[in-house]
């Protein structure tokens, strides 16, 4: 199975458990991997034969920017569900990181895989 990836998608959203975090938007970074057989698209050279990654990004940005979760785990899970429900993929990996969440770390985050990847 082939993989379409999107790297370092910057999303502004309300995320966090502390009261001050509930009052602001913060940037989280998303890396996405989407399992898709790209052979038909490679042969036809037509957008309608593949996963439209611009549409995926637009949908995720719209969803996440309107969200207000406390945990990055919840946001990542909801993004994975959205991808599987709305786009023609059977498996996805979502890596969501929150830069600056800990003073002595570059970022904290979660990586999850949902669906079933065909071989």
C-alpha positions in Angstrom: 0.0 0.0 0.0 1.2 3.5 -0.9 1.3 6.4 1.5 0.3 10.0 0.9 1.8 12.2 3.6 1.3 15.8 4.8 4.1 17.2 7.0 4.1 20.0 9.6 0.5 21.3 9.0 0.2 24.2 11.3 -3.1 24.5 13.1 -4.3 27.2 15.5 -6.8 26.0 18.0 -7.9 26.1 21.6 -6.1 23.2 23.3 -5.1 22.6 26.9 -6.2 21.9 30.4 -5.1 25.1 32.1 -7.5 28.0 32.5 -5.1 30.4 30.6 -5.0 27.9 27.7 -8.8 28.0 27.4 -8.6 31.7 26.6 -6.1 31.7 23.7 -5.4 29.8 20.5 -2.2 27.8 20.3 -0.4 26.2 17.3 -0.2 22.5 17.1 1.6 20.7 14.3 0.2 17.7 12.4 2.0 15.1 10.4 -0.4 12.8 8.5 0.1 9.5 6.6 -2.8 8.2 4.6 -2.7 4.7 3.0 -3.9 4.8 -0.6 -3.1 2.8 -3.7 -1.9 5.6 -6.0 -1.4 3.4 -9.1 -4.6 4.5 -10.8 -3.8 8.2 -10.2 -0.3 7.7 -11.4 -1.6 6.2 -14.6 -4.4 8.7 -15.3 -2.6 11.8 -13.9 -6.0 13.0 -12.7 -6.8 14.5 -9.3 -10.1 12.7 -9.0 -8.2 9.3 -8.9 -6.3 10.1 -5.7 -6.8 11.5 -2.3 -7.0 15.3 -2.6 -4.5 16.4 0.0 -5.6 20.0 -0.3 -9.1 19.0 0.6 -7.8 16.9 3.5 -5.9 19.9 4.8 -8.8 22.3 4.4 -11.2 20.0 6.2 -8.8 19.4 9.1 -8.0 23.1 9.5 -11.7 23.9 9.5 -12.4 21.2 12.1 -9.5 21.8 14.4 -9.7 25.6 14.3 -13.3 25.3 15.5 -12.5 22.8 18.2 -11.9 23.3 21.9 -10.4 20.2 23.4 -8.4 19.9 26.6 -6.2 17.0 25.4 -4.1 16.6 22.3 -5.1 12.9 22.4 -8.8 13.9 21.9 -8.0 16.2 19.0 -5.8 13.6 17.3 -8.4 10.9 17.7 -11.1 13.1 16.2 -8.9 14.0 13.3 -8.2 10.3 12.6 -11.9 9.6 12.7 -12.7 12.5 10.4 -10.1 11.3 7.8 -11.4 7.7 7.8 -15.0 8.8 7.6 -14.7 11.5 4.9 -11.8 10.4 2.6 -11.1 7.3 0.6 -8.5 5.9 2.9 -8.6 2.7 5.1 -5.7 3.6 7.4 -4.1 6.8 8.7 -1.3 7.8 11.1 -1.8 11.1 12.9 1.2 12.7 14.7 0.1 15.7 16.6 2.6 17.8 18.5 2.2 20.8 20.8 5.4 22.9 20.7 6.4 24.7 23.9 4.1 22.7 26.1 7.0 21.8 28.5 9.7 24.2 29.4 12.6 21.8 28.8 11.2 20.0 25.7 10.8 21.2 22.1 7.3 19.6 22.0 5.0 17.0 23.4 2.7 14.9 21.3 0.9 11.8 20.4 1.1 9.4 17.4 -1.8 7.2 16.7 -2.8 4.8 13.9 -6.4 4.0 13.0 -8.0 1.7 10.4 -6.4 -1.2 8.7 -3.5 -0.9 6.4 -3.6 -3.3 3.5 -0.3 -4.7 2.3 
